[in-house]
């Protein structure tokens, strides 16, 4: 390559300079220009985004053709890196009946709020960045739960860059409405107004908060109102319980159920189920006395199901901040019986027990609000960290 060629290329890259040549310096100049040319090529190549593997999916999701994906479970998400100061994302709320839905957004590691996806066709939402960075990261989390239908992510106008993920510890949170984040966020719609899911924000539920504090990947397998042997207002006559739906992608037990693939292998499985088993229901529908034997028996069998799909995990049983007094005493006694049933199990790690401090929840429908979820996460985080560090 001639010096004139190098000069032309550098000018194309808007790098201008003056050259005074002499016979004694020509060789040195050639070497320096070749080095500069090499450096600029490397630099410019590093600034280009690779679009292969541009999207990262997490949680209970169903991948579709192209870059489309259904966000199904609570806090399931799609994430991507992009260049520029803005982009547009396309989302749609899909269910057997038309209704709105919600997603929560995290931009460059910071929560920027919830979006309401109105019922109907595909909608487009502009995202504007505020940080002066070359590459930005946007993550879209489903704020509502599996029983609220699906959120379709249909793509983005962003100038995509390859998304790389670091290996992290993994946690699965199995539970009910508390784990879903039901009733915790009244910033858009006050309690008692709108649909029953208008105050859902799974992103700010205790599980995701714990996971972010521990820099861990997570998945929520949770359904509002569900229990281990009966539900909030059903004696397992008309509604499915957690052992019925856990192995289904959508956490349902209807005709459109699909198997879940369990590729997410958690280091830790947190089970918080019992609030609805101990509930007295709505006071109108027949409610039998709590059946301790059935609760413990179903719990033992459910743990065996968890082990079938995640044989190397460690399980933690949680009581509920919404159960207190004598019922909590019975609750903890039952959990200890479940643990005792596995005391001779040498194939798996010992099952741990965690008890929440008593709480007077301040969210909608006697659920934790955002501050309560943070309080729960603050209690859980050091306990989970200790267990994860032991693995």
C-alpha positions in Angstrom: 0.0 0.0 0.0 1.3 3.5 -1.0 1.4 6.5 1.4 -1.0 8.4 -0.9 -3.5 5.6 -0.5 -3.1 5.7 3.3 -3.6 9.5 3.3 -6.8 9.1 1.2 -8.2 6.5 3.6 -7.4 8.7 6.6 -9.1 11.7 5.0 -12.2 9.6 4.4 -12.3 9.0 8.1 -12.1 12.7 8.6 -8.5 12.7 10.0 -6.5 15.5 8.4 -2.8 16.3 8.9 0.2 17.8 7.2 3.1 15.8 6.0 6.6 17.1 5.3 8.6 14.4 3.6 12.3 14.0 3.2 14.4 11.1 2.0 15.7 10.4 5.5 12.3 10.2 7.1 10.3 8.4 4.5 10.7 4.9 5.9 9.9 6.0 9.4 6.7 7.8 8.2 5.6 4.7 6.3 5.9 2.6 9.5 4.0 5.2 11.5 1.2 5.5 9.0 0.8 1.8 8.7 0.5 1.5 12.5 -2.0 4.3 12.5 -4.0 2.7 9.8 -4.0 -0.6 11.7 -5.1 1.1 14.9 -8.0 3.0 13.2 -9.3 -0.2 11.5 -9.3 -2.0 14.9 -11.0 1.0 16.6 -13.7 1.4 14.0 -14.4 -2.3 14.0 -14.8 -2.3 17.8 -17.4 0.5 17.5 -19.6 -1.6 15.1 -22.3 -3.7 16.7 -22.7 -7.3 16.0 -26.4 -8.1 15.6 -26.1 -11.9 16.0 -27.6 -13.1 19.3 -29.0 -9.7 19.9 -31.8 -10.7 22.3 -31.6 -12.4 25.7 -34.7 -14.1 27.1 -35.4 -15.0 30.7 -38.2 -16.6 32.7 -41.2 -18.5 31.4 -41.2 -17.3 27.8 -42.2 -18.9 24.5 -39.9 -18.0 21.6 -41.6 -17.5 18.2 -40.2 -17.0 14.7 -37.7 -14.3 14.1 -37.1 -12.1 17.2 -40.7 -12.3 18.5 -41.4 -13.8 21.9 -44.3 -14.3 24.2 -43.6 -13.2 27.8 -45.8 -15.6 29.8 -44.8 -15.8 33.5 -44.4 -13.0 36.0 -41.2 -11.0 35.4 -40.3 -13.0 32.3 -38.2 -10.7 30.1 -36.5 -9.9 26.9 -33.3 -7.8 26.9 -31.1 -6.2 24.2 -28.2 -3.9 23.7 -28.5 -1.0 21.2 -26.7 2.2 20.0 -28.2 5.6 19.7 -30.2 7.9 21.9 -33.6 6.3 21.3 -35.6 3.3 19.9 -39.1 2.1 19.6 -40.4 -1.3 20.9 -43.6 -3.0 19.7 -45.8 -4.9 22.2 -49.2 -6.5 22.3 -51.5 -7.9 25.0 -52.8 -11.3 24.0 -55.4 -13.4 25.8 -58.6 -15.4 25.3 -60.4 -12.1 26.0 -59.3 -8.6 25.1 -57.8 -6.6 28.0 -54.8 -4.4 28.8 -51.5 -5.6 30.3 -48.4 -4.2 31.8 -44.6 -4.4 31.4 -41.9 -2.9 33.5 -38.8 -1.4 31.9 -35.2 -1.3 33.0 -32.8 0.9 31.1 -29.0 0.7 31.7 -29.6 -1.0 35.0 -32.2 1.5 36.3 -35.9 1.0 36.6 -37.8 3.6 34.5 -41.4 2.6 35.2 -44.4 0.6 34.0 -46.0 0.7 30.6 -49.7 0.0 30.1 -50.4 -2.0 26.9 -53.9 -1.2 25.9 -56.1 -4.0 24.4 -56.1 -4.4 20.7 -53.5 -4.5 17.9 -49.7 -4.1 18.2 -48.6 -0.9 19.8 -45.4 1.1 19.6 -43.6 2.7 22.5 -40.7 5.1 22.2 -37.7 4.7 24.6 -35.4 7.7 25.1 -32.1 7.4 26.8 -30.7 9.9 29.2 -27.2 8.5 29.9 -24.3 9.5 27.6 -23.2 6.0 26.7 -22.2 4.4 23.4 -24.2 1.2 24.0 -27.4 1.0 26.1 -29.2 -2.0 27.5 -33.0 -2.3 27.7 -34.9 -5.1 29.5 -38.7 -5.5 29.2 -40.3 -7.4 32.1 -43.8 -8.7 32.2 -45.3 -6.9 35.2 -48.4 -9.1 35.3 -48.7 -12.8 35.7 -49.3 -15.9 33.6 -53.1 -15.9 34.3 -53.2 -12.4 32.7 -52.4 -13.9 29.3 -49.4 -13.1 27.2 -47.4 -10.1 26.2 -46.0 -10.3 22.7 -42.7 -8.6 22.1 -42.7 -8.1 18.3 -39.4 -6.3 17.8 -37.7 -2.9 18.0 -36.3 -0.2 15.7 -33.1 -0.1 17.8 -29.6 -0.4 16.2 -28.9 -3.7 17.9 -25.7 -4.9 19.3 -24.8 -8.4 20.4 -26.0 -9.3 23.9 -23.5 -11.1 26.0 -24.4 -12.7 29.3 -22.2 -13.6 32.3 -22.6 -16.8 34.2 -24.6 -16.1 37.4 -26.1 -18.1 40.2 -29.8 -18.9 39.6 -32.8 -18.7 41.8 -36.4 -20.0 41.2 -39.2 -18.4 43.2 -42.3 -20.6 43.5 -45.3 -19.0 45.1 -48.7 -17.2 45.0 -49.8 -13.6 44.7 -47.1 -12.4 47.0 -44.4 -13.8 44.7 -46.3 -12.3 41.7 -46.2 -8.8 43.1 -49.9 -8.5 43.1 -51.3 -5.3 44.7 -47.9 -3.8 45.3 -47.9 -0.9 42.9 -50.7 1.7 43.0 -48.8 4.4 41.2 -50.9 4.2 38.1 -54.2 2.9 39.4 -55.3 3.3 43.1 -56.4 0.2 45.1 -60.0 -0.9 44.5 -60.1 0.7 41.0 -59.9 -1.0 37.6 -59.0 -4.6 37.0 -57.7 -6.9 39.7 -54.3 -6.9 38.1 -53.9 -3.2 37.6 -51.6 -3.0 40.7 -49.3 -5.9 39.6 -45.6 -5.2 39.4 -43.6 -8.4 39.4 -40.3 -6.5 38.8 -40.6 -5.0 42.3 -41.8 -8.2 44.0 -39.4 -9.6 46.7 -37.9 -12.3 44.4 -36.6 -10.1 41.7 -35.4 -7.5 44.3 -33.4 -10.3 46.1 -32.0 -11.5 42.8 -30.8 -8.1 41.8 -29.2 -7.6 45.2 -27.3 -10.9 44.8 -26.6 -10.4 41.0 -28.4 -13.6 40.3 -30.6 -14.8 37.4 -34.1 -15.7 38.4 -37.5 -17.1 37.3 -40.9 -16.7 39.0 -43.2 -19.7 39.0 -46.2 -18.1 40.7 -50.0 -17.8 40.5 -52.2 -15.5 42.5 -54.7 -17.3 44.8 -53.0 -20.7 44.4 -52.0 -23.2 47.1 -50.4 -26.5 47.8 -53.5 -28.5 48.4 -56.3 -25.9 48.0 -56.6 -22.3 46.8 -57.8 -19.1 48.3 -61.5 -19.8 47.8 -61.6 -23.3 46.4 -61.2 -26.7 48.0 -59.4 -28.0 44.8 -62.8 -28.7 43.2 -63.0 -26.2 40.4 -59.5 -24.8 40.3 -56.0 -26.2 39.8 -53.4 -26.1 42.6 -49.7 -25.5 42.2 -48.8 -29.3 41.8 -51.3 -29.4 38.9 -49.8 -26.5 36.9 -46.1 -26.3 37.8 -44.9 -28.4 34.9 -46.9 -26.3 32.3 -45.2 -23.3 30.6 -48.2 -21.0 31.2 -48.9 -22.3 34.7 -52.4 -23.4 33.7 -54.3 -26.6 33.5 -56.6 -25.8 30.5 -56.8 -27.1 27.0 -54.0 -24.7 25.7 -51.4 -25.8 28.2 -47.9 -26.5 27.0 -45.1 -28.3 28.8 -42.3 -26.2 30.3 -38.8 -27.3 29.3 -37.0 -26.7 32.6 -33.8 -25.6 30.9 -33.3 -23.0 33.7 -31.5 -25.0 36.3 -31.6 -23.1 39.6 -28.9 -23.3 42.3 -31.7 -22.4 44.8 -35.4 -23.0 44.7 -37.5 -20.8 47.1 -41.1 -22.1 47.8 -43.5 -19.7 49.4 -46.9 -21.6 49.4 -49.4 -21.8 52.2 -51.0 -18.4 52.5 -54.0 -19.6 50.5 -54.1 -23.0 52.0 -54.5 -21.3 55.4 -57.0 -18.7 54.1 -60.6 -18.7 55.2 -61.7 -17.7 51.7 -64.4 -15.1 51.0 -66.6 -16.2 53.9 -69.4 -17.1 51.5 -68.2 -20.2 49.8 -67.9 -23.4 51.9 -64.5 -23.6 53.5 -63.3 -26.7 55.4 -60.9 -26.6 58.3 -57.3 -26.6 57.4 -56.1 -30.2 56.6 -52.6 -30.4 58.0 -52.0 -34.0 56.7 -53.1 -33.2 53.2 -50.9 -30.0 53.1 -47.8 -31.8 54.3 -48.4 -34.8 51.9 -48.9 -32.6 48.9 -45.8 -30.5 49.8 -43.6 -33.6 50.0 -44.8 -34.8 46.6 -44.3 -31.4 45.1 -40.7 -31.2 46.3 -40.1 -34.6 44.6 -41.4 -33.0 41.4 -39.0 -30.1 41.8 -36.1 -32.5 42.3 -37.1 -34.4 39.2 -36.4 -31.3 37.1 -33.6 -29.7 39.2 -31.8 -32.6 40.9 -28.8 -30.4 42.0 -30.7 -27.6 43.5 -31.1 -26.6 47.1 -34.6 -25.9 48.4 -35.7 -23.3 50.9 -39.2 -23.3 52.4 -40.7 -20.0 53.4 -43.6 -19.2 55.6 -45.8 -16.1 54.8 -45.7 -12.6 56.1 -49.5 -12.6 55.6 -50.1 -15.5 58.0 -49.8 -14.8 61.7 -50.7 -16.0 65.2 -51.8 -19.6 65.7 -52.1 -20.2 62.0 -48.4 -19.3 61.6 -47.5 -21.6 64.4 -49.3 -24.4 62.6 -47.7 -23.3 59.3 -44.2 -23.5 60.5 -44.9 -26.8 62.2 -46.1 -28.2 58.9 -43.0 -26.9 57.1 -40.8 -28.6 59.6 -42.6 -31.9 59.1 -42.0 -31.6 55.3 -38.3 -31.1 56.0 -38.2 -34.0 58.4 -39.6 -36.2 55.6 -36.3 -35.6 53.7 -33.9 -35.9 56.6 -32.5 -39.2 55.3 -32.3 -38.0 51.7 -28.6 -38.2 50.8 -29.2 -37.6 47.1 -30.0 -33.9 47.6 -28.8 -31.0 49.7 -30.5 -30.3 53.0 -33.8 -28.4 52.8 -33.7 -25.0 54.6 -36.4 -23.1 56.4 -36.9 -19.3 56.5 -39.4 -17.5 58.6 -40.4 -13.9 57.8 -40.9 -11.4 60.5 -44.6 -10.5 61.2 -45.9 -7.8 58.8 -48.9 -5.6 58.4 -48.9 -5.4 54.6 -49.9 -2.0 53.1 -50.5 -3.0 49.5 -53.9 -3.6 47.8 -56.1 -6.4 49.1 -53.9 -7.0 52.1 -50.9 -7.7 50.0 -47.3 -6.3 50.4 -46.7 -2.9 48.7 -43.4 -2.0 47.1 -41.8 -1.0 50.5 -43.1 -4.3 52.1 -41.5 -6.3 49.2 -38.2 -4.4 49.8 -38.5 -5.3 53.5 -39.0 -9.0 52.7 -36.1 -8.9 50.3 -33.9 -7.3 52.9 -34.7 -10.2 55.3 -34.1 -12.9 52.6 -31.0 -11.6 50.9 -28.3 -12.4 53.5 -29.9 -15.8 54.1 -29.9 -16.7 50.4 -26.4 -15.3 50.0 -25.1 -17.7 52.6 -26.8 -20.6 51.0 -25.5 -19.7 47.5 -22.0 -19.2 48.8 -22.0 -22.7 50.1 -22.7 -24.2 46.7 
